[in-house]
Amino acid sequence: MNNFLKITTALLFCGAAAMAQQNKPRPNIIFFIVDDMGWQDTSEPFWDSVTTANGKFRTPNMQRLAKAGMKFTNAYATSVCTPSRVSFISGMNAAHHRVTNWTSRWNTSTDAKDTLLAPPAWNLNGVSPDPKQERSVYATPLPQVLKDNGYYTIMCGKAHFGTYGSIGKDPLNLGFTKNIAGSAAGHPASYFGEKNFGYNPEKYIIQADMPGMQKYYGQNIFLSEALTKEAMLAMDTARIQQQPFFLYMGHYAVHLPFHEDPRFLQKYLDQGLPRPEAAYAALLEGMDKSLGDIMDYLDANHLTDNTILIFMSDNGGYSHPPRQGGHNTQNYPLKGGKGSLYEGGIREPMMVRWNGVTTPGSVNSQYVIMEDFYPTILEMAGVKKYKTVQTVDGMSFVKNLRNNQLRDNQRTLVWNYPNNWAGGNLGEDNSFLTAVRQGKWKLIYFHKNQRLELYDLDSDIKEEHDLAAKEPGKTKELARLLTARLKAYNAQLPTYISTGKTIPYPDAVAQINR
């Protein structure tokens, strides 16, 4: 009889637990994305040791989030901003969606001029929910899927999903219910409220196009702080309406111009940093304060346990003047920076806090990439059945959040940048590039001189030792893998200006250089 009672009680408990799980409200989800933040631009180390850069900056709330959630040390984006943002909102790899460079004005390329190569006819108008829009990727946006499934979807800050004049310029056309400051702007004209964030009534300035921010004009307030206040008001609306919310918290910081956030500047000047670098550090700490304020908001409103908080950057850190130090030194121990397919241009600081799922203070080395957020967030939201007009390339990493021991070293990640970001002024390693990673191995294809470089990232995170000559078999294997993936995506490559012919695929280069 006692055994019968125990079994009955256990079954009742399991049934009640299952019912409670089914009745549990859907989680709120915050995607907190920083612009141009490097892997080392934080006092929270994302390497196996603390670096000089980690000692330079103060980001106590990133440290707080790392202690409360899971830190990813192999998280990737693209090397410049718009391709990453389109990958996020579409779930597609940049080689596939073809928005391979940053966007600005309708039908206008942002590529710098080159004497040898011409970029392909890439999708320079960004993402569109309408298949009729030219030079755009047609996709079902992630916020639209969430909105269709009952979420109050909030865009706050930098959007940069499409050009001025395009459908994707307005986040409200991409499934967001509320838009705060999101437009075609890739960076702010000014971070200062007293300067109206750069707004000029006499002429239209893309960078000053920040819908809903007019009430801060003339006020002594920094842009990062104003955006945070508006994000909280939008979350209040969702709470009043008793809707789960999705907040895309897109900070304009820490993108140029490096305007001085007066709340934090002096300590860095006192620390001895040159003024531009002190301004950069202040931008970072202002972003970090926003993260802390949002975490405090969740705590104060008893939302923490049912809100998933994701932290990410959109590309590698800017690594040129006016930053302190020489070119491509700011992301050390990583090589390169924004625009490059070396690790400094694509590896990002990423964290996830999902109470009851992620282990506090845990570190995950599984490599993930920007398009993975699309299926991951939908799985987090419990959205199991949805249709998209595009093929989603990303893979959900929810299983990795639940089980930190899982690793997939056979997965292939691809980057394709057949564009000219800033020309030769910032070095030839910042333009016309394609790369692949599988497991510990990474191959980079430099289009201009048809060079292949091979690195073992497990033993050489600094990418100091090119193994292409020593490992010809692995070089050819990855070149074939990369070529196959490019062809599967119908990816674009640049052409020679003199002949109009497309450059060779990497497998052909591997054969020539054998």
VEXNUDREN-14368 format. One line per field, with one value per residue (C-alpha): residue in three letters; x, y, z; chain. Coordinates in pm, whole numbers, m for minus. Example, Ala and Ser with C-alpha at 12.3 -4.5 7.8 and 13.67 -1.06 7.14 Angstrom:
VEXNUDREN-14368
r = [Ala / Ser]
c1 = [1230 / 1367]
c2 = [m450 / m106]
c3 = [780 / 714]
c = [A / A]
This chain:
VEXNUDREN-14368
r = [Met / Asn / Asn / Phe / Leu / Lys / Ile / Thr / Thr / Ala / Leu / Leu / Phe / Cys / Gly / Ala / Ala / Ala / Met / Ala / Gln / Gln / Asn / Lys / Pro / Arg / Pro / Asn / Ile / Ile / Phe / Phe / Ile / Val / Asp / Asp / Met / Gly / Trp / Gln / Asp / Thr / Ser / Glu / Pro / Phe / Trp / Asp / Ser / Val / Thr / Thr / Ala / Asn / Gly / Lys / Phe / Arg / Thr / Pro / Asn / Met / Gln / Arg / Leu / Ala / Lys / Ala / Gly / Met / Lys / Phe / Thr / Asn / Ala / Tyr / Ala / Thr / Ser / Val / Cys / Thr / Pro / Ser / Arg / Val / Ser / Phe / Ile / Ser / Gly / Met / Asn / Ala / Ala / His / His / Arg / Val / Thr / Asn / Trp / Thr / Ser / Arg / Trp / Asn / Thr / Ser / Thr / Asp / Ala / Lys / Asp / Thr / Leu / Leu / Ala / Pro / Pro / Ala / Trp / Asn / Leu / Asn / Gly / Val / Ser / Pro / Asp / Pro / Lys / Gln / Glu / Arg / Ser / Val / Tyr / Ala / Thr / Pro / Leu / Pro / Gln / Val / Leu / Lys / Asp / Asn / Gly / Tyr / Tyr / Thr / Ile / Met / Cys / Gly / Lys / Ala / His / Phe / Gly / Thr / Tyr / Gly / Ser / Ile / Gly / Lys / Asp / Pro / Leu / Asn / Leu / Gly / Phe / Thr / Lys / Asn / Ile / Ala / Gly / Ser / Ala / Ala / Gly / His / Pro / Ala / Ser / Tyr / Phe / Gly / Glu / Lys / Asn / Phe / Gly / Tyr / Asn / Pro / Glu / Lys / Tyr / Ile / Ile / Gln / Ala / Asp / Met / Pro / Gly / Met / Gln / Lys / Tyr / Tyr / Gly / Gln / Asn / Ile / Phe / Leu / Ser / Glu / Ala / Leu / Thr / Lys / Glu / Ala / Met / Leu / Ala / Met / Asp / Thr / Ala / Arg / Ile / Gln / Gln / Gln / Pro / Phe / Phe / Leu / Tyr / Met / Gly / His / Tyr / Ala / Val / His / Leu / Pro / Phe / His / Glu / Asp / Pro / Arg / Phe / Leu / Gln / Lys / Tyr / Leu / Asp / Gln / Gly / Leu / Pro / Arg / Pro / Glu / Ala / Ala / Tyr / Ala / Ala / Leu / Leu / Glu / Gly / Met / Asp / Lys / Ser / Leu / Gly / Asp / Ile / Met / Asp / Tyr / Leu / Asp / Ala / Asn / His / Leu / Thr / Asp / Asn / Thr / Ile / Leu / Ile / Phe / Met / Ser / Asp / Asn / Gly / Gly / Tyr / Ser / His / Pro / Pro / Arg / Gln / Gly / Gly / His / Asn / Thr / Gln / Asn / Tyr / Pro / Leu / Lys / Gly / Gly / Lys / Gly / Ser / Leu / Tyr / Glu / Gly / Gly / Ile / Arg / Glu / Pro / Met / Met / Val / Arg / Trp / Asn / Gly / Val / Thr / Thr / Pro / Gly / Ser / Val / Asn / Ser / Gln / Tyr / Val / Ile / Met / Glu / Asp / Phe / Tyr / Pro / Thr / Ile / Leu / Glu / Met / Ala / Gly / Val / Lys / Lys / Tyr / Lys / Thr / Val / Gln / Thr / Val / Asp / Gly / Met / Ser / Phe / Val / Lys / Asn / Leu / Arg / Asn / Asn / Gln / Leu / Arg / Asp / Asn / Gln / Arg / Thr / Leu / Val / Trp / Asn / Tyr / Pro / Asn / Asn / Trp / Ala / Gly / Gly / Asn / Leu / Gly / Glu / Asp / Asn / Ser / Phe / Leu / Thr / Ala / Val / Arg / Gln / Gly / Lys / Trp / Lys / Leu / Ile / Tyr / Phe / His / Lys / Asn / Gln / Arg / Leu / Glu / Leu / Tyr / Asp / Leu / Asp / Ser / Asp / Ile / Lys / Glu / Glu / His / Asp / Leu / Ala / Ala / Lys / Glu / Pro / Gly / Lys / Thr / Lys / Glu / Leu / Ala / Arg / Leu / Leu / Thr / Ala / Arg / Leu / Lys / Ala / Tyr / Asn / Ala / Gln / Leu / Pro / Thr / Tyr / Ile / Ser / Thr / Gly / Lys / Thr / Ile / Pro / Tyr / Pro / Asp / Ala / Val / Ala / Gln / Ile / Asn / Arg]
c1 = [0 / 282 / 447 / 116 / 81 / 436 / 382 / 49 / 200 / 492 / 259 / 47 / 359 / 487 / 148 / 133 / 487 / 404 / 87 / 282 / 536 / 260 / 94 / 417 / 404 / 621 / 954 / 1037 / 1348 / 1600 / 1863 / 2119 / 2349 / 2641 / 2780 / 3149 / 3238 / 3550 / 3611 / 3855 / 3656 / 3543 / 3666 / 3507 / 3768 / 3655 / 3992 / 4160 / 4335 / 4295 / 4457 / 4585 / 4267 / 4051 / 4232 / 4176 / 3796 / 3525 / 3216 / 3093 / 2750 / 2897 / 3082 / 2754 / 2583 / 2869 / 2835 / 2460 / 2459 / 2664 / 2956 / 3038 / 3404 / 3364 / 3073 / 3089 / 2930 / 3027 / 3308 / 3081 / 2744 / 2451 / 2534 / 2524 / 2195 / 2037 / 2166 / 2001 / 1665 / 1657 / 1845 / 2052 / 2427 / 2562 / 2693 / 2334 / 2140 / 2397 / 2371 / 2745 / 2840 / 2699 / 2406 / 2318 / 2115 / 1878 / 2054 / 2389 / 2695 / 2910 / 3216 / 3543 / 3710 / 3973 / 4205 / 4200 / 3862 / 3499 / 3244 / 2948 / 2593 / 2521 / 2190 / 2276 / 1919 / 1916 / 1631 / 1272 / 943 / 835 / 983 / 941 / 1203 / 1517 / 1867 / 1729 / 1695 / 1332 / 1279 / 1029 / 1173 / 1222 / 1023 / 728 / 721 / 736 / 464 / 241 / 282 / 169 / 487 / 508 / 811 / 1029 / 1304 / 1519 / 1830 / 2025 / 1839 / 2036 / 1851 / 1798 / 1879 / 1714 / 1422 / 1379 / 1102 / 1349 / 1453 / 1152 / 1156 / 776 / 776 / 983 / 753 / 832 / 532 / 727 / 1020 / 1247 / 1531 / 1565 / 1622 / 1875 / 2135 / 2452 / 2585 / 2465 / 2535 / 2574 / 2539 / 2433 / 2072 / 2162 / 2273 / 1946 / 2146 / 2268 / 1924 / 1926 / 1584 / 1741 / 1850 / 1796 / 2084 / 2056 / 2262 / 2026 / 1713 / 1601 / 1220 / 1071 / 1372 / 1257 / 1149 / 1514 / 1619 / 1791 / 1827 / 2152 / 2134 / 2360 / 2212 / 2284 / 2094 / 1799 / 1763 / 1763 / 1486 / 1278 / 1335 / 1201 / 891 / 828 / 865 / 617 / 367 / 409 / 360 / 43 / m90 / 18 / 210 / 544 / 793 / 1088 / 1326 / 1596 / 1818 / 2047 / 2298 / 2463 / 2760 / 3045 / 3051 / 3227 / 3207 / 3377 / 3186 / 3264 / 3008 / 3059 / 2930 / 3240 / 3508 / 3719 / 3824 / 3981 / 4162 / 4291 / 4400 / 4626 / 4441 / 4462 / 4140 / 3996 / 4061 / 3918 / 3605 / 3586 / 3617 / 3344 / 3117 / 3172 / 3095 / 2781 / 2668 / 2748 / 2542 / 2249 / 2289 / 2289 / 1987 / 1791 / 1890 / 1781 / 1450 / 1388 / 1468 / 1246 / 951 / 996 / 1073 / 1421 / 1320 / 1104 / 1324 / 1604 / 1886 / 2128 / 2438 / 2619 / 2819 / 2763 / 3124 / 3481 / 3613 / 3725 / 4104 / 4237 / 4299 / 4166 / 4184 / 4498 / 4783 / 4880 / 4650 / 4496 / 4635 / 4327 / 4175 / 4491 / 4540 / 4313 / 4450 / 4287 / 3962 / 3642 / 3641 / 3882 / 3811 / 4090 / 3944 / 3962 / 3710 / 3448 / 3478 / 3241 / 3165 / 2845 / 2650 / 2310 / 2122 / 1821 / 1737 / 1660 / 1840 / 2188 / 2432 / 2547 / 2909 / 2945 / 3167 / 3079 / 3334 / 3090 / 3129 / 2807 / 2728 / 2481 / 2221 / 2183 / 1982 / 1680 / 1594 / 1730 / 1504 / 1200 / 1274 / 1317 / 978 / 815 / 733 / 749 / 551 / 636 / 682 / 946 / 995 / 1371 / 1577 / 1705 / 2075 / 2119 / 2109 / 1948 / 2195 / 1930 / 2065 / 2404 / 2243 / 2075 / 2382 / 2712 / 2905 / 2767 / 3009 / 2976 / 3319 / 3196 / 2983 / 3091 / 3081 / 3126 / 3202 / 3189 / 3293 / 3338 / 3342 / 3583 / 3516 / 3762 / 4008 / 4383 / 4399 / 4334 / 4525 / 4453 / 4337 / 4008 / 3847 / 3772 / 3776 / 3611 / 3665 / 3551 / 3581 / 3530 / 3632 / 3968 / 4061 / 4007 / 4089 / 4092 / 4085 / 4231 / 4075 / 4317 / 4630 / 4456 / 4623 / 4501 / 4592 / 4525 / 4515 / 4471 / 4263 / 4302 / 4675 / 4702 / 4422 / 4648 / 4666 / 5042 / 5132 / 4994 / 4990 / 4876 / 5215 / 5271 / 4917 / 4836 / 4584 / 4382 / 4411 / 4263 / 3995 / 3874 / 3903 / 3674 / 3436 / 3426 / 3371 / 3085 / 2917 / 2958 / 2800 / 2516 / 2443 / 2480 / 2726 / 2885 / 3250 / 3419 / 3529 / 3844 / 3795 / 4014 / 3835 / 3499 / 3571 / 3487 / 3780 / 3841 / 3682 / 3910 / 3938 / 4088 / 4338 / 4430 / 4507 / 4722 / 4914 / 4963]
c2 = [0 / 235 / 165 / 226 / 561 / 655 / 569 / 752 / 1058 / 1056 / 1035 / 1320 / 1529 / 1462 / 1550 / 1870 / 1962 / 1898 / 2108 / 2388 / 2379 / 2400 / 2689 / 2876 / 3212 / 3244 / 3406 / 3764 / 3784 / 4069 / 4076 / 4332 / 4409 / 4651 / 4819 / 4761 / 4616 / 4404 / 4075 / 4252 / 4571 / 4462 / 4396 / 4050 / 3825 / 3605 / 3432 / 3190 / 3474 / 3844 / 4074 / 4431 / 4544 / 4378 / 4590 / 4910 / 4902 / 4894 / 4688 / 4568 / 4475 / 4248 / 4080 / 4059 / 3897 / 3650 / 3538 / 3491 / 3319 / 3142 / 3299 / 3193 / 3224 / 3126 / 3344 / 3492 / 3764 / 3904 / 4156 / 4461 / 4563 / 4531 / 4175 / 4063 / 4239 / 4089 / 3744 / 3794 / 3903 / 3646 / 3346 / 3335 / 3327 / 3645 / 3444 / 3334 / 3658 / 3861 / 4175 / 4150 / 4510 / 4796 / 4983 / 5352 / 5507 / 5348 / 5160 / 5306 / 5090 / 5168 / 4988 / 5175 / 5189 / 4936 / 4908 / 4527 / 4390 / 4498 / 4384 / 4179 / 4309 / 4244 / 4317 / 4675 / 4769 / 4523 / 4298 / 4324 / 4147 / 4229 / 4016 / 4302 / 4526 / 4520 / 4442 / 4304 / 3971 / 3861 / 3715 / 3657 / 3868 / 3713 / 3990 / 3922 / 3554 / 3652 / 3916 / 3662 / 3440 / 3698 / 3888 / 4263 / 4336 / 4637 / 4791 / 5030 / 5194 / 5107 / 4904 / 4939 / 4656 / 4848 / 5163 / 5501 / 5474 / 5097 / 4904 / 4767 / 5116 / 5124 / 4847 / 4867 / 4702 / 4414 / 4294 / 4535 / 4673 / 4964 / 5147 / 5375 / 5543 / 5270 / 5369 / 5338 / 5508 / 5310 / 5541 / 5856 / 6207 / 6299 / 6120 / 6442 / 6530 / 6895 / 6883 / 6712 / 6399 / 6583 / 6667 / 6959 / 7100 / 7250 / 6920 / 6547 / 6360 / 5981 / 5952 / 6184 / 5992 / 5862 / 5828 / 5891 / 6067 / 6424 / 6465 / 6450 / 6733 / 7008 / 6793 / 6719 / 6346 / 6101 / 5881 / 5552 / 5672 / 5805 / 5476 / 5285 / 5501 / 5447 / 5071 / 5059 / 5256 / 5011 / 4714 / 4888 / 4890 / 4517 / 4453 / 4664 / 4475 / 4148 / 4040 / 3866 / 4102 / 4077 / 4370 / 4431 / 4663 / 4795 / 5042 / 5287 / 5280 / 5209 / 5313 / 5626 / 5918 / 5863 / 6135 / 6178 / 6043 / 6294 / 6048 / 5830 / 6022 / 6174 / 5847 / 5733 / 6062 / 6028 / 5678 / 5834 / 5730 / 5961 / 6158 / 5960 / 5630 / 5771 / 5869 / 5516 / 5365 / 5600 / 5490 / 5131 / 5202 / 5392 / 5088 / 4871 / 5097 / 5047 / 4671 / 4709 / 4940 / 4688 / 4406 / 4623 / 4692 / 4320 / 4260 / 4547 / 4426 / 4057 / 3970 / 3825 / 3461 / 3475 / 3692 / 3558 / 3810 / 3772 / 3991 / 4018 / 4248 / 4289 / 4271 / 4293 / 4598 / 4902 / 4880 / 5196 / 5559 / 5744 / 5428 / 5410 / 5204 / 5102 / 4959 / 4621 / 4598 / 4681 / 4330 / 4150 / 3856 / 3837 / 3946 / 4223 / 4407 / 4528 / 4452 / 4160 / 3786 / 3729 / 3653 / 4016 / 4109 / 3842 / 3695 / 3860 / 3883 / 3684 / 3582 / 3428 / 3432 / 3204 / 3130 / 2765 / 2667 / 2821 / 2738 / 3055 / 3137 / 2874 / 2903 / 2746 / 2696 / 2580 / 2798 / 2973 / 3247 / 3533 / 3349 / 3094 / 3343 / 3312 / 2947 / 2974 / 3262 / 3096 / 2778 / 2984 / 3143 / 2803 / 2878 / 2534 / 2577 / 2869 / 2930 / 3143 / 3242 / 3196 / 2892 / 2941 / 2853 / 2903 / 2623 / 2651 / 2630 / 2582 / 2229 / 2382 / 2614 / 2318 / 2093 / 2278 / 1962 / 1925 / 2007 / 1990 / 2007 / 1898 / 2204 / 2437 / 2818 / 3038 / 3406 / 3581 / 3942 / 4005 / 4376 / 4663 / 4800 / 5086 / 5035 / 4999 / 5287 / 5042 / 4751 / 4481 / 4237 / 4427 / 4365 / 4093 / 3790 / 3451 / 3211 / 2882 / 2725 / 2358 / 2240 / 2390 / 2462 / 2790 / 2874 / 3229 / 3308 / 3647 / 3735 / 3998 / 3783 / 3443 / 3349 / 3076 / 3084 / 2796 / 2823 / 2586 / 2803 / 2566 / 2621 / 2953 / 3192 / 3480 / 3342 / 3385 / 3057 / 2999 / 2620 / 2614 / 2496 / 2247 / 2104 / 2088 / 1809 / 2004 / 2319 / 2141 / 1975 / 2305 / 2477 / 2211 / 2243 / 2620 / 2603 / 2355 / 2578 / 2890 / 2711 / 2578 / 2934 / 3067 / 3307 / 3594 / 3663 / 3973 / 4011 / 4139 / 4494 / 4436 / 4123 / 4109 / 3747 / 3616 / 3525 / 3149 / 2948 / 2855 / 2489 / 2597 / 2815 / 2524 / 2311 / 2582 / 2640 / 2273]
c3 = [0 / 86 / m250 / m426 / m252 / m341 / m708 / m717 / m551 / m795 / m1093 / m961 / m904 / m1257 / m1402 / m1204 / m1310 / m1674 / m1645 / m1477 / m1757 / m2017 / m1834 / m1776 / m1955 / m2260 / m2183 / m2263 / m2480 / m2494 / m2766 / m2649 / m2943 / m2937 / m3249 / m3334 / m2994 / m3003 / m2824 / m2589 / m2525 / m2180 / m1829 / m1860 / m2024 / m2313 / m2341 / m2101 / m1923 / m1846 / m2103 / m2097 / m2274 / m2010 / m1752 / m1949 / m1967 / m1699 / m1779 / m1437 / m1568 / m1832 / m1546 / m1357 / m1655 / m1701 / m1339 / m1382 / m1721 / m1986 / m2169 / m2526 / m2625 / m2992 / m3103 / m3453 / m3663 / m4002 / m4039 / m4093 / m3954 / m4198 / m4309 / m3944 / m3878 / m4191 / m4089 / m3750 / m3885 / m4170 / m4026 / m4345 / m4391 / m4553 / m4848 / m4901 / m4844 / m5038 / m4826 / m4795 / m4715 / m4509 / m4657 / m4684 / m4968 / m5220 / m5499 / m5396 / m5336 / m5034 / m5171 / m5196 / m5534 / m5632 / m5931 / m5964 / m5851 / m5881 / m5621 / m5750 / m5778 / m5410 / m5235 / m5149 / m5044 / m4755 / m4641 / m4765 / m4685 / m5042 / m5323 / m5571 / m5413 / m5625 / m5503 / m5176 / m4999 / m4968 / m4623 / m4345 / m4062 / m3719 / m3539 / m3770 / m3671 / m3303 / m3351 / m3528 / m3223 / m2969 / m2888 / m2842 / m3057 / m2976 / m3187 / m2984 / m3126 / m3437 / m3700 / m4025 / m4200 / m4524 / m4718 / m4699 / m4941 / m4898 / m4723 / m4468 / m4365 / m4130 / m3866 / m3848 / m4192 / m4056 / m3782 / m3502 / m3315 / m3170 / m3327 / m3127 / m3317 / m3580 / m3943 / m4225 / m4006 / m3953 / m3681 / m3505 / m3624 / m3258 / m2925 / m2749 / m2672 / m2636 / m3000 / m3100 / m3187 / m3495 / m3637 / m3881 / m3981 / m4293 / m4448 / m4412 / m4246 / m4247 / m3930 / m3743 / m3845 / m3505 / m3485 / m3144 / m2995 / m3050 / m2687 / m2586 / m2817 / m2622 / m2311 / m2132 / m2199 / m2379 / m2652 / m2474 / m2167 / m2369 / m2557 / m2229 / m2088 / m2400 / m2390 / m2035 / m2133 / m2418 / m2183 / m1951 / m2237 / m2291 / m1919 / m1911 / m2213 / m2049 / m2357 / m2370 / m2529 / m2762 / m2726 / m2987 / m2784 / m3056 / m2916 / m3153 / m2919 / m2961 / m3328 / m3448 / m3383 / m3046 / m2865 / m2498 / m2255 / m1969 / m1710 / m1743 / m1934 / m1655 / m1494 / m1820 / m1869 / m1515 / m1607 / m1870 / m2184 / m2488 / m2523 / m2821 / m2642 / m2319 / m2514 / m2655 / m2307 / m2183 / m2468 / m2359 / m1995 / m2093 / m2292 / m1990 / m1763 / m2000 / m1962 / m1586 / m1589 / m1794 / m1558 / m1265 / m1441 / m1479 / m1113 / m993 / m1198 / m1111 / m1473 / m1437 / m1403 / m1712 / m1934 / m2151 / m2191 / m2484 / m2526 / m2862 / m3091 / m3464 / m3588 / m3470 / m3294 / m3492 / m3495 / m3657 / m3553 / m3360 / m3147 / m2933 / m3080 / m3430 / m3695 / m3608 / m3256 / m3048 / m3045 / m2933 / m2886 / m3191 / m3525 / m3725 / m3663 / m3825 / m4198 / m4162 / m4161 / m3914 / m3570 / m3461 / m3729 / m3660 / m3308 / m3060 / m2688 / m2634 / m2323 / m2251 / m1920 / m1910 / m1549 / m1492 / m1813 / m1831 / m1553 / m1372 / m1440 / m1713 / m2021 / m2356 / m2635 / m2904 / m3210 / m3316 / m3568 / m3608 / m3817 / m3536 / m3332 / m3564 / m3489 / m3134 / m3033 / m3190 / m2996 / m2679 / m2746 / m2795 / m3160 / m3320 / m3637 / m3861 / m4230 / m4395 / m4757 / m4714 / m4622 / m4269 / m4252 / m3879 / m3624 / m3282 / m2995 / m2725 / m2669 / m2590 / m2337 / m2169 / m2181 / m2166 / m2250 / m2603 / m2884 / m3262 / m3423 / m3766 / m3827 / m4107 / m4072 / m4378 / m4430 / m4766 / m4810 / m5187 / m5113 / m5058 / m4708 / m4680 / m4960 / m4926 / m4678 / m4394 / m4541 / m4797 / m4527 / m4478 / m4818 / m5076 / m4847 / m4796 / m4507 / m4357 / m4012 / m3926 / m3583 / m3493 / m3855 / m4036 / m4398 / m4536 / m4908 / m5004 / m5338 / m5462 / m5463 / m5458 / m5130 / m4896 / m4527 / m4287 / m3908 / m3614 / m3380 / m3085 / m3071 / m3252 / m3164 / m3269 / m3626 / m3632 / m3803 / m4152 / m4201 / m4565 / m4691 / m4409 / m4428 / m4802 / m4753 / m4495 / m4708 / m5010 / m4799 / m4656 / m4996 / m5144 / m4849 / m4881 / m5256 / m5215 / m4959 / m5173 / m5468 / m5251 / m5136 / m5492 / m5333 / m5520 / m5587 / m5727 / m6088 / m6250 / m6375 / m6679 / m6807 / m6630 / m6535 / m6188 / m5968 / m5923 / m5645 / m5354 / m5457 / m5790 / m5606 / m5379 / m5683 / m5842 / m5518 / m5433]
c = [A / A / A / A / A / A / A / A / A / A / A / A / A / A / A / A / A / A / A / A / A / A / A / A / A / A / A / A / A / A / A / A / A / A / A / A / A / A / A / A / A / A / A / A / A / A / A / A / A / A / A / A / A / A / A / A / A / A / A / A / A / A / A / A / A / A / A / A / A / A / A / A / A / A / A / A / A / A / A / A / A / A / A / A / A / A / A / A / A / A / A / A / A / A / A / A / A / A / A / A / A / A / A / A / A / A / A / A / A / A / A / A / A / A / A / A / A / A / A / A / A / A / A / A / A / A / A / A / A / A / A / A / A / A / A / A / A / A / A / A / A / A / A / A / A / A / A / A / A / A / A / A / A / A / A / A / A / A / A / A / A / A / A / A / A / A / A / A / A / A / A / A / A / A / A / A / A / A / A / A / A / A / A / A / A / A / A / A / A / A / A / A / A / A / A / A / A / A / A / A / A / A / A / A / A / A / A / A / A / A / A / A / A / A / A / A / A / A / A / A / A / A / A / A / A / A / A / A / A / A / A / A / A / A / A / A / A / A / A / A / A / A / A / A / A / A / A / A / A / A / A / A / A / A / A / A / A / A / A / A / A / A / A / A / A / A / A / A / A / A / A / A / A / A / A / A / A / A / A / A / A / A / A / A / A / A / A / A / A / A / A / A / A / A / A / A / A / A / A / A / A / A / A / A / A / A / A / A / A / A / A / A / A / A / A / A / A / A / A / A / A / A / A / A / A / A / A / A / A / A / A / A / A / A / A / A / A / A / A / A / A / A / A / A / A / A / A / A / A / A / A / A / A / A / A / A / A / A / A / A / A / A / A / A / A / A / A / A / A / A / A / A / A / A / A / A / A / A / A / A / A / A / A / A / A / A / A / A / A / A / A / A / A / A / A / A / A / A / A / A / A / A / A / A / A / A / A / A / A / A / A / A / A / A / A / A / A / A / A / A / A / A / A / A / A / A / A / A / A / A / A / A / A / A / A / A / A / A / A / A / A / A / A / A / A / A / A / A / A / A / A / A / A / A / A / A / A / A / A / A / A / A / A / A / A / A / A / A / A / A / A / A / A / A / A / A / A / A / A / A / A / A / A / A / A / A / A / A / A / A / A / A / A / A / A / A / A / A / A / A / A / A / A / A / A / A / A / A / A / A / A / A / A / A]
